[in-house]
Amino acid sequence: MRPIPSQSHRSSGGSPHLPSQTLEPSTLGEIDDHGLLSLLLDRSLPGSACGPVATDLIDRFGGLGEIVAADLPELSRINGLGPAAILDLKLLRQLSIRLARSTACTRPVLSSWNALVAYARVTLASSPREQFRALFLDRRNVLMRDELVADGSVDHAPVYPREVIRRALELSASALILVHNHPSGDPSPSQADITVTRQIIEAAKVFGLQVHDHLIVGREGTASFRTLGLI
């Protein structure tokens, strides 16, 4: 099921095209998702094409998060969406991730948990494929590195516990937080999720490393192994 956009758009053409040169930055918050997307596309597409392409993107992917996270081949199938526009969409995604990360890195993650969860959601909630990431923390529980461990299919990403622990030792990390997504939208842990988490925890104990939590991100919410009593 597609998420409902924060504000509606008209599938026949969306919001009327608004030339970026005539807008004041203070008014951007009043523009709906379709209008903002059209403004972004206005940088690289002819003005008359921005509205229809924005409509096609929203109809195809469902929302802004899903659009910017979409795979390149899928974006390339949108009629009229060229390489420059696709680059702008990917730049927008990276900026969003970097902004969320900068907030999550300012304090120890255990005392700024909401910021960490927000970062995980921005990074993974709209991803079309399953990804498994490890967040490596220093002795103060401040985020040192966020690294991709496995990039899989729509329902599976192969994870090797020894590689996760090896990387933690290389970075001189003191603790880890595991994060992965469920593209189906349901963040409920599978038995395979529980098994690999326990394997990583046991391997971490040998080297005095702590696994604080394992977060599963989906469009429908975020599940915490610690909150669920699985750690």
C-alpha positions as a Markdown table, in Angstrom:
| # | Residue | x | y | z |
|---|---|---|---|---|
| 1 | Met | 0.0 | 0.0 | 0.0 |
| 2 | Arg | 1.3 | 3.4 | -0.9 |
| 3 | Pro | 1.7 | 6.0 | 1.9 |
| 4 | Ile | -0.7 | 9.0 | 1.6 |
| 5 | Pro | 1.2 | 12.1 | 0.6 |
| 6 | Ser | 1.3 | 14.9 | 3.3 |
| 7 | Gln | -0.8 | 17.0 | 0.9 |
| 8 | Ser | -2.8 | 15.9 | -2.1 |
| 9 | His | -1.9 | 16.3 | -5.7 |
| 10 | Arg | -4.0 | 16.3 | -8.8 |
| 11 | Ser | -3.1 | 13.3 | -10.9 |
| 12 | Ser | -4.3 | 15.0 | -14.1 |
| 13 | Gly | -1.4 | 17.4 | -13.9 |
| 14 | Gly | -0.8 | 18.3 | -10.2 |
| 15 | Ser | -0.3 | 21.8 | -9.0 |
| 16 | Pro | 0.1 | 24.5 | -11.5 |
| 17 | His | 3.7 | 25.1 | -12.5 |
| 18 | Leu | 5.3 | 27.8 | -10.4 |
| 19 | Pro | 8.4 | 29.4 | -11.9 |
| 20 | Ser | 11.2 | 29.4 | -9.3 |
| 21 | Gln | 12.2 | 32.9 | -10.2 |
| 22 | Thr | 8.9 | 34.3 | -8.9 |
| 23 | Leu | 8.9 | 32.6 | -5.5 |
| 24 | Glu | 10.1 | 33.8 | -2.1 |
| 25 | Pro | 11.9 | 31.2 | 0.1 |
| 26 | Ser | 9.5 | 32.0 | 2.9 |
| 27 | Thr | 6.6 | 30.6 | 0.9 |
| 28 | Leu | 8.0 | 27.2 | 0.2 |
| 29 | Gly | 6.4 | 25.7 | 3.3 |
| 30 | Glu | 3.0 | 26.5 | 1.8 |
| 31 | Ile | 3.5 | 24.5 | -1.4 |
| 32 | Asp | 2.3 | 20.9 | -1.6 |
| 33 | Asp | 4.6 | 17.9 | -2.5 |
| 34 | His | 3.7 | 18.1 | -6.2 |
| 35 | Gly | 4.6 | 21.8 | -6.4 |
| 36 | Leu | 7.9 | 21.3 | -4.6 |
| 37 | Leu | 8.8 | 18.5 | -6.8 |
| 38 | Ser | 7.9 | 20.6 | -9.9 |
| 39 | Leu | 10.1 | 23.4 | -8.6 |
| 40 | Leu | 13.1 | 21.0 | -8.3 |
| 41 | Leu | 12.5 | 19.6 | -11.8 |
| 42 | Asp | 12.4 | 23.2 | -13.1 |
| 43 | Arg | 16.1 | 23.3 | -12.7 |
| 44 | Ser | 16.7 | 20.7 | -15.4 |
| 45 | Leu | 13.5 | 20.3 | -17.4 |
| 46 | Pro | 11.5 | 22.6 | -19.7 |
| 47 | Gly | 8.9 | 24.5 | -17.6 |
| 48 | Ser | 5.9 | 22.9 | -19.4 |
| 49 | Ala | 7.2 | 19.4 | -18.6 |
| 50 | Cys | 7.8 | 19.8 | -14.9 |
| 51 | Gly | 4.1 | 19.3 | -13.8 |
| 52 | Pro | 3.4 | 16.2 | -15.8 |
| 53 | Val | 6.7 | 14.6 | -14.9 |
| 54 | Ala | 6.1 | 15.3 | -11.2 |
| 55 | Thr | 2.7 | 13.8 | -11.5 |
| 56 | Asp | 4.1 | 10.7 | -13.2 |
| 57 | Leu | 6.7 | 10.3 | -10.5 |
| 58 | Ile | 4.2 | 10.5 | -7.6 |
| 59 | Asp | 1.8 | 8.2 | -9.4 |
| 60 | Arg | 4.6 | 5.7 | -10.0 |
| 61 | Phe | 6.4 | 5.7 | -6.7 |
| 62 | Gly | 3.8 | 7.1 | -4.2 |
| 63 | Gly | 5.6 | 9.9 | -2.3 |
| 64 | Leu | 8.7 | 12.1 | -2.2 |
| 65 | Gly | 10.7 | 9.6 | -0.1 |
| 66 | Glu | 10.0 | 6.8 | -2.5 |
| 67 | Ile | 10.9 | 8.9 | -5.5 |
| 68 | Val | 14.3 | 10.0 | -4.3 |
| 69 | Ala | 15.2 | 6.5 | -3.1 |
| 70 | Ala | 14.1 | 4.7 | -6.3 |
| 71 | Asp | 16.6 | 2.7 | -8.3 |
| 72 | Leu | 18.1 | 4.5 | -11.2 |
| 73 | Pro | 16.7 | 2.1 | -13.8 |
| 74 | Glu | 13.2 | 2.7 | -12.4 |
| 75 | Leu | 13.6 | 6.5 | -12.5 |
| 76 | Ser | 14.9 | 6.3 | -16.1 |
| 77 | Arg | 11.6 | 4.7 | -17.2 |
| 78 | Ile | 9.7 | 7.9 | -16.4 |
| 79 | Asn | 9.1 | 9.7 | -19.7 |
| 80 | Gly | 10.9 | 13.1 | -19.9 |
| 81 | Leu | 13.0 | 12.6 | -16.8 |
| 82 | Gly | 16.6 | 13.0 | -18.0 |
| 83 | Pro | 20.0 | 12.4 | -16.3 |
| 84 | Ala | 20.2 | 15.9 | -14.9 |
| 85 | Ala | 16.8 | 15.7 | -13.2 |
| 86 | Ile | 17.7 | 12.2 | -11.8 |
| 87 | Leu | 20.9 | 13.7 | -10.4 |
| 88 | Asp | 19.0 | 16.4 | -8.7 |
| 89 | Leu | 16.7 | 13.8 | -7.1 |
| 90 | Lys | 19.7 | 11.9 | -5.8 |
| 91 | Leu | 21.3 | 15.0 | -4.5 |
| 92 | Leu | 18.1 | 15.8 | -2.6 |
| 93 | Arg | 18.2 | 12.3 | -1.0 |
| 94 | Gln | 21.8 | 12.7 | 0.0 |
| 95 | Leu | 21.3 | 16.1 | 1.5 |
| 96 | Ser | 18.4 | 14.7 | 3.6 |
| 97 | Ile | 20.5 | 11.9 | 4.8 |
| 98 | Arg | 23.4 | 14.2 | 5.7 |
| 99 | Leu | 21.2 | 16.6 | 7.6 |
| 100 | Ala | 19.6 | 13.8 | 9.6 |
| 101 | Arg | 23.1 | 12.3 | 10.3 |
| 102 | Ser | 24.5 | 15.6 | 11.5 |
| 103 | Thr | 21.7 | 15.8 | 14.1 |
| 104 | Ala | 22.2 | 12.2 | 15.2 |
| 105 | Cys | 26.0 | 12.7 | 15.6 |
| 106 | Thr | 25.9 | 15.7 | 17.9 |
| 107 | Arg | 25.4 | 13.8 | 21.1 |
| 108 | Pro | 25.7 | 10.3 | 22.5 |
| 109 | Val | 23.1 | 8.3 | 20.6 |
| 110 | Leu | 21.5 | 6.8 | 23.8 |
| 111 | Ser | 20.6 | 10.3 | 25.0 |
| 112 | Ser | 19.4 | 11.4 | 21.5 |
| 113 | Trp | 17.6 | 8.3 | 20.5 |
| 114 | Asn | 14.8 | 10.0 | 18.5 |
| 115 | Ala | 17.4 | 11.7 | 16.3 |
| 116 | Leu | 19.0 | 8.3 | 15.6 |
| 117 | Val | 15.7 | 6.7 | 14.7 |
| 118 | Ala | 14.9 | 9.7 | 12.5 |
| 119 | Tyr | 18.2 | 9.2 | 10.7 |
| 120 | Ala | 17.6 | 5.5 | 10.2 |
| 121 | Arg | 14.2 | 6.3 | 8.8 |
| 122 | Val | 15.5 | 8.9 | 6.4 |
| 123 | Thr | 18.2 | 6.5 | 5.2 |
| 124 | Leu | 16.2 | 3.3 | 4.8 |
| 125 | Ala | 12.4 | 3.7 | 5.2 |
| 126 | Ser | 11.8 | 4.3 | 1.4 |
| 127 | Ser | 14.5 | 2.0 | 0.0 |
| 128 | Pro | 13.2 | -0.4 | -2.6 |
| 129 | Arg | 15.7 | -3.1 | -1.5 |
| 130 | Glu | 16.7 | -4.6 | 1.8 |
| 131 | Gln | 19.8 | -3.1 | 3.3 |
| 132 | Phe | 21.6 | -4.0 | 6.4 |
| 133 | Arg | 23.8 | -1.3 | 8.1 |
| 134 | Ala | 26.0 | -1.2 | 11.1 |
| 135 | Leu | 26.4 | 2.0 | 13.2 |
| 136 | Phe | 29.7 | 2.0 | 15.0 |
| 137 | Leu | 30.0 | 3.9 | 18.3 |
| 138 | Asp | 32.9 | 5.1 | 20.3 |
| 139 | Arg | 33.4 | 4.9 | 24.0 |
| 140 | Arg | 31.1 | 7.8 | 24.6 |
| 141 | Asn | 28.4 | 6.2 | 22.4 |
| 142 | Val | 28.8 | 8.8 | 19.7 |
| 143 | Leu | 28.3 | 7.7 | 16.2 |
| 144 | Met | 31.7 | 7.1 | 14.5 |
| 145 | Arg | 30.7 | 5.5 | 11.2 |
| 146 | Asp | 27.6 | 4.2 | 9.5 |
| 147 | Glu | 28.5 | 1.5 | 7.0 |
| 148 | Leu | 26.5 | -0.7 | 4.6 |
| 149 | Val | 27.0 | -4.3 | 5.6 |
| 150 | Ala | 24.8 | -5.9 | 2.9 |
| 151 | Asp | 22.7 | -4.7 | 0.0 |
| 152 | Gly | 20.1 | -7.3 | -1.0 |
| 153 | Ser | 16.8 | -7.9 | -2.8 |
| 154 | Val | 13.3 | -6.9 | -1.9 |
| 155 | Asp | 13.2 | -9.3 | 1.0 |
| 156 | His | 16.7 | -10.5 | 1.8 |
| 157 | Ala | 20.2 | -9.1 | 2.5 |
| 158 | Pro | 22.9 | -11.6 | 3.4 |
| 159 | Val | 24.8 | -10.8 | 6.6 |
| 160 | Tyr | 28.0 | -12.4 | 7.9 |
| 161 | Pro | 28.4 | -11.7 | 11.7 |
| 162 | Arg | 32.2 | -12.2 | 11.6 |
| 163 | Glu | 32.5 | -9.4 | 9.0 |
| 164 | Val | 30.5 | -7.0 | 11.2 |
| 165 | Ile | 32.7 | -7.7 | 14.2 |
| 166 | Arg | 35.9 | -7.5 | 12.1 |
| 167 | Arg | 35.0 | -4.1 | 10.9 |
| 168 | Ala | 34.1 | -2.9 | 14.5 |
| 169 | Leu | 37.6 | -4.0 | 15.6 |
| 170 | Glu | 39.2 | -2.2 | 12.7 |
| 171 | Leu | 37.5 | 1.0 | 13.6 |
| 172 | Ser | 38.2 | 0.5 | 17.4 |
| 173 | Ala | 34.5 | 0.8 | 18.0 |
| 174 | Ser | 33.1 | 0.1 | 21.5 |
| 175 | Ala | 29.5 | -0.6 | 20.6 |
| 176 | Leu | 27.2 | -1.2 | 17.7 |
| 177 | Ile | 23.6 | -0.5 | 16.6 |
| 178 | Leu | 22.3 | -2.7 | 13.8 |
| 179 | Val | 19.8 | -1.3 | 11.4 |
| 180 | His | 18.0 | -2.7 | 8.4 |
| 181 | Asn | 14.9 | -2.1 | 6.5 |
| 182 | His | 11.9 | -4.2 | 5.3 |
| 183 | Pro | 10.8 | -2.9 | 1.9 |
| 184 | Ser | 7.4 | -4.6 | 2.5 |
| 185 | Gly | 6.7 | -1.8 | 5.0 |
| 186 | Asp | 6.1 | -4.1 | 8.0 |
| 187 | Pro | 9.0 | -3.7 | 10.5 |
| 188 | Ser | 8.2 | -6.8 | 12.5 |
| 189 | Pro | 11.3 | -9.0 | 13.0 |
| 190 | Ser | 11.5 | -12.3 | 11.1 |
| 191 | Gln | 13.0 | -15.4 | 12.6 |
| 192 | Ala | 16.0 | -14.9 | 10.3 |
| 193 | Asp | 16.4 | -11.3 | 11.7 |
| 194 | Ile | 16.4 | -12.7 | 15.3 |
| 195 | Thr | 18.9 | -15.4 | 14.5 |
| 196 | Val | 21.5 | -13.2 | 12.8 |
| 197 | Thr | 21.1 | -10.6 | 15.6 |
| 198 | Arg | 21.9 | -13.2 | 18.3 |
| 199 | Gln | 24.9 | -14.4 | 16.3 |
| 200 | Ile | 26.3 | -10.9 | 16.1 |
| 201 | Ile | 25.7 | -10.3 | 19.8 |
| 202 | Glu | 27.5 | -13.6 | 20.7 |
| 203 | Ala | 30.4 | -12.7 | 18.4 |
| 204 | Ala | 30.6 | -9.2 | 19.9 |
| 205 | Lys | 30.8 | -10.5 | 23.5 |
| 206 | Val | 34.0 | -12.3 | 22.7 |
| 207 | Phe | 35.7 | -9.0 | 22.0 |
| 208 | Gly | 34.0 | -6.9 | 24.7 |
| 209 | Leu | 31.7 | -5.1 | 22.2 |
| 210 | Gln | 28.2 | -4.3 | 23.1 |
| 211 | Val | 25.2 | -4.4 | 20.6 |
| 212 | His | 22.8 | -1.7 | 22.0 |
| 213 | Asp | 19.9 | -2.5 | 19.6 |
| 214 | His | 18.8 | -3.7 | 16.3 |
| 215 | Leu | 16.3 | -1.4 | 14.5 |
| 216 | Ile | 14.1 | -2.5 | 11.7 |
| 217 | Val | 12.7 | 0.3 | 9.6 |
| 218 | Gly | 9.6 | 0.1 | 7.4 |
| 219 | Arg | 7.1 | 2.5 | 6.0 |
| 220 | Glu | 4.7 | 1.5 | 8.7 |
| 221 | Gly | 7.0 | 2.2 | 11.6 |
| 222 | Thr | 10.3 | 1.2 | 13.3 |
| 223 | Ala | 10.8 | -1.9 | 15.5 |
| 224 | Ser | 13.4 | -2.0 | 18.2 |
| 225 | Phe | 14.8 | -5.4 | 19.4 |
| 226 | Arg | 15.5 | -4.0 | 22.8 |
| 227 | Thr | 12.0 | -2.6 | 23.2 |
| 228 | Leu | 10.6 | -6.0 | 22.1 |
| 229 | Gly | 12.7 | -7.8 | 24.6 |
| 230 | Leu | 14.8 | -9.6 | 21.9 |
| 231 | Ile | 18.1 | -8.2 | 23.2 |
